[in-house]
């Protein structure tokens, strides 16, 4: 039995998320279907990082086990079967104990916003044509890196046991025609990046104060109440220990 990791990227517009679901088209379902066409046997994929409906990924991982070694042209052949909005970027043969989800030590997301109408960005960034105070938004983003309790920035019906996250990077970047919020942490709660982004946009417009924002990190009763659409969010990178794939 051999264990493999596949590194994937996808545009999430057409999919009901990353993880397989009944009666829904997902990234995992498409990859498992392509695998069956190629290998003539079913495979059960384990995902590294879940993404919700409409969310994109520049990098994500699955792992799976198979009895026979894979053909050297596996990646090329899979990509010829997969739809145009999903690509397998790399294949890694790994030790039997390697786990794409539990071995990951961090994840990095970015949320893309464009302030001026652009038809080419409407499926991969959020159109937000308002005047923003970027300086105060940057101050709010820097505050996030010192916080550990994110109850206010999680979906109401979440099943997690705790709301603690360690954030190592949180910043706003102006890049060509986009405004990008980048955040990196050891773990993320469902909806967390979109809730943080939306709240900081409210701060940038003067509709919410920095002091109100800071209070959300100490409450166990209040949710932030703001979110942004899924289509602006990208899972940018999944981090593993140094030399992990060697």
PyMOL commands that set and color helices and strands:
alter all, ss='L'
color gray80, all
select helices_A, chain A and resi 12-14+27-39+74-81+134-144+151-153+192-204+210-215+230-232
alter helices_A, ss='H'
color red, helices_A
select strands_A, chain A and resi 2-10+46-47+56-66+86-94+106-114+126-127+167-175+178-185+233-239
alter strands_A, ss='S'
color yellow, strands_A
deselect
rebuild
show_as cartoon
